[in-house]
Amino acid sequence: MHVRVVRFTDVSAERIAGLLARIEAAGGPPPGVAATGLQILFDEAQGTAIALQQFDTAEAMHAGGKVFAAMDSAETPGTRASVDLCEQKLELRM
């Protein structure tokens, strides 16, 4: 599995709420994005958020990244601070 990890700053509770509503209304990823999972983490006290976008392959992750990079900043939870393209090596749930 591959995970695109995107960190945002300048995030408000209102922007997160709007983003979550848009995601739920869409019922899936945007066209051209073959994501298999999504997690959004929000630290209201710091005004930061992290999006974990999961993909089956590195190729799908890179293609999806191009779609996300082209999005209008109004469609994101805040200012994109960093993007990491990772291969998941371990998932451990207790």
SULJOWO-V50525 format. One record per run of one state. SS is the DSSP state (H for helix, E for strand, C for the rest). FROM is the first residue (numbers start at 1). TO is the last residue. If there is no record, write none. Layout:
((SS;FROM;TO) (SS;FROM;TO))
This chain:
((C;1;1) (E;2;9) (C;10;12) (H;13;26) (C;27;34) (E;35;43) (C;44;47) (E;48;55) (C;56;57) (H;58;69) (C;70;72) (H;73;75) (C;76;78) (E;79;87) (C;88;94))
